[in-house]
Amino acid sequence: MRGFGWYYARAFIRPRRALDALAAEPRRLRYGAYAVAITATAYTLVYFFLSHNGGRPTVFRPWLAIDAEVYYHYNLYFHVPSLLLAWIAATGVAQLAARAVGGTGAFEDTLAGLGVGLSVASWWTALHDVVTTFLGFVGVIDQRAYEDAMNGATAAGALIWTLMTGYLVWFVLMFTKAMGASQQLRPAPAAAIGALAFVVYQLIFVLFNR
């Protein structure tokens, strides 16, 4: 019996094989939850640092009726519920769509696969966010100046757009492979449903998190 670490590490280098193996793992739902917990922990750190280093949303202004100057203080508390909501909603939509095209897996299979998928894909931006917000927290960089630089024609701006592009590509890729593994779908329907699941996940996530 393989432990969680084997599946998680393998998903970065051989995602389809890892997700195929996960689909046959009795503890797959627990492992999917562990993967989501890693992402939740990473962004708990991010929003903790932002709430204490003067960070505030810039280009992506808050959609909720919370002032930008204190947004990250509240974001620290509602990002985990919003992440769980996005994960479960994306799974529900993907499960229904998969059943419509002949998918054979259970809801728990899809939930586990998408949980690992979203966690792996999130590292495209999470590593950058943890490191830079920590540097802002300890005073190595000026958080506000860095946030402004990310929104301009600067090296920081080019970096963040590169990471966001990788985030998009890897999310769709991981969700596609998760749908293929959990529902035994052919590549085309797995890709279509994986992209749909990503849209659902991201729309819910971005509604709350900046």
N, C-alpha and C positions, 0 to 999 in steps of 0.2 A: 504494500500500500504506500503510495507516494504522499508526501506531505504538501502543504500549501505552497511552500517555497519553490518546490520543483515546478508546479504548474505556473506560478507567477513569473518566475525567471524564464521558463521556456516560452511563455507567451510573447516575450520581447523578440525572440530570435526565430521561433518556429510557431507562429500563432495558431495556424490551423491544426497542426499536430497536437499542440497543447490543449486546444479547445475540444478536439476530438476525444482526447484522453479524459478531459474533464467531464465530458458528457456521459462517460461510463463510470465516473467516480461516485461512490455512494455519498460522499460528503461534499458534493459539488455546490450545493446551495450555501453551505457554511463557508466554503472557499470563495464563492462569489461575494458574500458579505464581507469577508476579510479584505478582499481587494478593494471594495468600495470604502471600507474603513480606513485603508491606507490613504486614499485620495482625500477623504474627509479630514484626516489628521493633518495632511500636508496643508490644506487650505484653512484649517483652524490656526495653524502657525502663521500663515500669510495674513489673515485678517486680524490676528492678535498683533502682529508687528505693525500693520497699517493703522490700527486703531491707536497705536502709541507712538507713531513716528511722524504724524502730521499728514499722512496720505489722505487723498480725497479723490473721488471719481472726476475725470476730466472730460474727454471726448464722449465717453459713454455715460451720459448723465443718468442719475437714478430715475427709474420709472415709478418707484414708490414715493409716497409723500413724506420723504425724509431728507433733511438738508444734507447737501454733499459734505459739508464740514464734519458731520458726525455720522455719516452713513456707515463707515467701516466699523464703528462701535456696535451698531445693530447687526451689521452683516456677520459679525463674529458669532452671533447666536442663531441666525436663521439660515446660514448657508448649509448646515447639515440636514435640517428638515427639507430644504429645497432640493438638495442633492438626492435624497432618498425618494422624494416625490418624482423627480425627473427620471430616475432609474426605473421606478415601478411603472410610471406612465408609459415610458418608451417600451418597456417589456410588454405591457398589456396591448398596445397598438401592434407591436411586432408579432405577438402571439396570434392575435386575431387575423392579421394579414397572412401569416404563414399557414394557418389552418385553411384559409380560403384558397390557397394554391397547393394544398396537399401535404403540408408540414405534419410531422408525426410526433414531435416532441411535446412534453408537458410544459406548463407555465414555469415551473421551477427550473427546467433545463434552460429555457431562454433567459430567465432571471440570472442564473449563475453565469452563463456565457457573456451576457451583456455587462454584468458586474465586473468581470475580469477585463473585458474589452474596454470599458470606459476608464478603468483605472490605468491600464497600460497607455492608452492614448492621451490621457490627461497629463502625463509626465512631459509631453512636449512643451507645455507652458508652466507646469507646476514647479519644475526644478528651477527655472528662471525666477518665478515669482517668490519661491521660498528664499532663494539666495539674495535677491535684490532687496526684498522687504526686510530681511534680517540685517543686511548692510545698512539700510536706512534706520533700523531700530537702534543699532549700536553706534550710529553717527559717522560711519565711513563714507556714506553718500548722502546727499540731500534728496530725500524722497520726492518732494514736490518738484524739484528741478529735474529729476530723472523721469518722473511721470510726464512732465511737459516735453522733455526730449523725445520720449517714445512716440509722441504725437506729431513730431516734425520730421523734416528731411534730414535725419541724423543717423549715426551708426546705431543708436539705440532703437530708433524707429524702424530701420531696416531689419534689425535683429528680431523685434517683436512681430513684425509681419511675416518673417520667415518661420518663426515658431508657430504662429497662428495657422499658417498654411500647412505645416506639418501636423498640427493638431487636427485640422479638418480632414486631411487625407487619411491619417491613422485612425481617426474615429470611424470613418466610413469603412475603411479596410477591416478594422477589428470587429465592427458590428456585422459586416458581411460574413466574415469567417465564423463569427458566433452563431449567426442564423443558419449557415450551412452545416455547422457541427451539431447544433442543438435540435434542428428540425429536419436534417437530411434533405436540404433543398439543393437544387442545381444552382450554378453560379449566378445566372441572370436574376432569378427571383430572389436569391439570397442578397444580391447587391441592391436590388430595388427596395427590399424590406429593410436592409441595413441602413440605407440612406434615409428612409422614412423614419426609422427609429432614432437616428441621429438628430433629425430635424425636431422631433418631439422632445427629445432630451434637451437639446440646446435651447429651444424656445422657453421651456420651463426654467432652466438653469439661469439663463440671462435675464429673465424677468426679475429675479431677486438679487443676483450677484453682479457686482461691478469690479 
